[in-house]
Amino acid sequence: MSSENSSADDVRQVWDVVVVGAGPAGASAAYAAAVAGRRVLLLEKADLPRYKTCGGGIIGPSRDALPPGYELPLRDRVHAVTFSHNGRFSRTRRSRQMLFGLINRPEFDQQLVEHAQKAGAELRTGAGVQRVEQHGSAVPDRRTVAVVLQGGETVLARAVVGADGSASRIGAHVGVKVDQVDLGLEAEIPVPETVAEDWQGRVLIDWGPMPGSYGWVFPKGDTLTVGVISARGEGAATKRYLEDFIGRLGLAGFEPSISSGHLTRCRADDSPLSRGRVLVCGDAAGLLEPWTREGISFALRSGRLAGEWAVRIAEAHDAVDARRQALNYAFAVKAGLGVEMAVGKRLLAAFERRPGVFHAALTGFRPAWKAFTDITRGSTSLGELIRNRPIAQRALSALDRRPATGEAGS
């Protein structure tokens, strides 16, 4: 009789979907599963709101992937971009329409979590996950996944979504493979009103001194987010680039309120997106645009897909059906985000060889600037751009073939 009672207790305590990580990917997954009427638990190891190293640029695809009724907590609206090539050849291009918005991640993430909660998801903070198990004594049956927390407590689910960032424990369980790792360094610099006014509505993008590197200045009211990113293994050079960059901008005299670093990891083409009843999305899956390393739109879009397919996996009655739904999720990710990533990888390879060509195109070639504005506004994507515009196809093919010879201004 006691074993029957414990079995009944187990059934009562099984969540339909458990989401690990309450960033944009996790909150989007929790929202999507909760809106479908499922019992959803969202686990987050930190207390919210929490800081995250991130430029905080919200481009069109990010805006379009937000839950209905979500009001963006914009700190600035970008209408102008200054491009420079390692501090030189600076040129500003302007747009009548807003190009993209700038947010602070703690506010942005917190609001996403609140939308998931309003949809019915339950949030637990301070809940670090040690591992997930799909077999063994912790798992009552084959339709269940055990999520083991740091304190030893076990949470049971019909499906699990791993959205626990680029150093993901769930990603390790799934076997995520990466083929590009970059180091981003960032400083949040409070500035006087006169300096803030000079930057209002304008961002700076600087093509950096190391292959594939670039820096940025994103204004957010009385604070400038200043950062650089480059391939991992260039740590000292990346730190020096940030220091030089801040010095060139005349910002060295202002004390940063936060200085932080973060590794971004980009998935290999053959990297899995699931294992059994466990899916991964966002940074945990290595989903980001390889050239710009833009990850928020990839997190929001893959998170929503993961939440929708986790619902189907939760309903699957056997391993074959669960596998079928997981493969459908992988297909949906690869058909959309995967195409954009493939183009991004080609752009990064060309940019590493010829940054001056990119700078010249964006500052002096109208179709390149229009492509940039169309992508940031969300009227097209990298994939659609290459597929639908012959001039873009020809330009990318030419960049693919171009040797890394010395270039003017490099």
ABEGO torsion letter per residue (X at the ends): XAAAAAAAAAAAABBABBBBEABAAAAAAAAAAAAAGBBBBBBBABBOBBBBBBAGBBBAAAAAABBBGBBBBBABBBABBBBBBGGBGBBBBBBABBABBBBBAAAAAAAAAAAAAAAGBBBBBGBBBABBBABEAABABAABBBBBBAAGBBBBBABBBBAAEAABAAAAAAGBBBABBBBBBBBBBBBBAAAAAAABGBBBBBBBABBGBBBBBBBBEABBBBBBBBBBGAAAAAAAAAAAAAAAAGAAABBBABBBBBBBBBBBAABBABBEABBBBEAAAGBBBAAAGBAAAAAAAAAAAAAAAAAAAAABABAAAAAAAAAAAAAAAAAAAAAAAAAAAAAAAAAAABAAAAAAAAAABAAAAAAAAAAAAGABBAAAAAAABAAAAAAAAAAAABBBBBBBGX
